[in-house]
Amino acid sequence: MTLRPSLLAALLALALAGGADAKTRYVTDPDAPRALPEQGPVDVSWQNPAQFTEIRYSGNSSEAKRGNWVYDLAQHLRQRAQKRLPAGERLEVDITDIRRAGNYEPWRGVNFDDTRFIRDIYPPRITLNFKRIGADGQVIAEGERKLSDLGFLTNANVLSNTDPLRYEKSLINRWVDREFKNPGA
């Protein structure tokens, strides 16, 4: 029996992906988390990612939904804030919108359907609500923050040039550093 190269390639891809049971994870899946597990002084939750600007106005909403990037950004926010939050304080963050850096450009053709083009006209944006609570239980600060970086491509301080969330994580880092000027540790 002779297999066609395209069929062979498809079977190989299926085998590498973990067989027929392999399922792509989407941030909009009904069973996808909407908050980080409660742990430590920083709680992070988020709204329905299907309503995020990233997905609603994407040139390729299927690709924009793919992965676990909302959870990854929430985890990064928690880790960064825990380092800066003074002892005894708590932080509650609700992420209400995300627009990742770059965009899909469907007019480039089917060969580029899953390619995110990073250009200065597509800056990262994150909107969040937060509440900072002191050790005595009193609210120290709260409000909405709209994070954006119009010069994200010229910022030489990106974390890693291979991290697909590097621009959004850098945005989070700058907010946490501004909001919590007094290092906790």
ChimeraX attribute file (.defattr): number of C-alpha atoms within 10 A of each C-alpha:
attribute: neighborCount
match mode: 1-to-1
recipient: residues
	/A:1	3
	/A:2	5
	/A:3	8
	/A:4	9
	/A:5	9
	/A:6	9
	/A:7	10
	/A:8	12
	/A:9	12
	/A:10	12
	/A:11	13
	/A:12	12
	/A:13	12
	/A:14	14
	/A:15	12
	/A:16	10
	/A:17	13
	/A:18	10
	/A:19	12
	/A:20	8
	/A:21	8
	/A:22	11
	/A:23	9
	/A:24	10
	/A:25	12
	/A:26	19
	/A:27	21
	/A:28	20
	/A:29	14
	/A:30	9
	/A:31	8
	/A:32	15
	/A:33	16
	/A:34	20
	/A:35	18
	/A:36	16
	/A:37	11
	/A:38	10
	/A:39	9
	/A:40	11
	/A:41	17
	/A:42	21
	/A:43	21
	/A:44	23
	/A:45	20
	/A:46	21
	/A:47	13
	/A:48	16
	/A:49	22
	/A:50	16
	/A:51	14
	/A:52	20
	/A:53	16
	/A:54	24
	/A:55	21
	/A:56	15
	/A:57	14
	/A:58	20
	/A:59	18
	/A:60	19
	/A:61	14
	/A:62	12
	/A:63	16
	/A:64	24
	/A:65	21
	/A:66	14
	/A:67	14
	/A:68	15
	/A:69	16
	/A:70	23
	/A:71	19
	/A:72	14
	/A:73	19
	/A:74	23
	/A:75	18
	/A:76	17
	/A:77	21
	/A:78	23
	/A:79	13
	/A:80	17
	/A:81	24
	/A:82	21
	/A:83	14
	/A:84	17
	/A:85	23
	/A:86	17
	/A:87	14
	/A:88	12
	/A:89	19
	/A:90	21
	/A:91	22
	/A:92	16
	/A:93	22
	/A:94	19
	/A:95	24
	/A:96	20
	/A:97	20
	/A:98	23
	/A:99	22
	/A:100	25
	/A:101	26
	/A:102	19
	/A:103	22
	/A:104	21
	/A:105	17
	/A:106	15
	/A:107	9
	/A:108	10
	/A:109	8
	/A:110	10
	/A:111	8
	/A:112	13
	/A:113	16
	/A:114	16
	/A:115	16
	/A:116	18
	/A:117	13
	/A:118	14
	/A:119	12
	/A:120	15
	/A:121	11
	/A:122	17
	/A:123	20
	/A:124	24
	/A:125	21
	/A:126	21
	/A:127	16
	/A:128	18
	/A:129	16
	/A:130	17
	/A:131	17
	/A:132	21
	/A:133	18
	/A:134	16
	/A:135	13
	/A:136	9
	/A:137	11
	/A:138	10
	/A:139	14
	/A:140	14
	/A:141	12
	/A:142	14
	/A:143	10
	/A:144	14
	/A:145	14
	/A:146	13
	/A:147	16
	/A:148	19
	/A:149	20
	/A:150	14
	/A:151	11
	/A:152	20
	/A:153	15
	/A:154	10
	/A:155	11
	/A:156	7
	/A:157	11
	/A:158	17
	/A:159	13
	/A:160	11
	/A:161	9
	/A:162	7
	/A:163	10
	/A:164	13
	/A:165	20
	/A:166	18
	/A:167	26
	/A:168	24
	/A:169	21
	/A:170	20
	/A:171	20
	/A:172	23
	/A:173	17
	/A:174	13
	/A:175	17
	/A:176	19
	/A:177	15
	/A:178	10
	/A:179	14
	/A:180	16
	/A:181	10
	/A:182	11
	/A:183	13
	/A:184	14
	/A:185	9
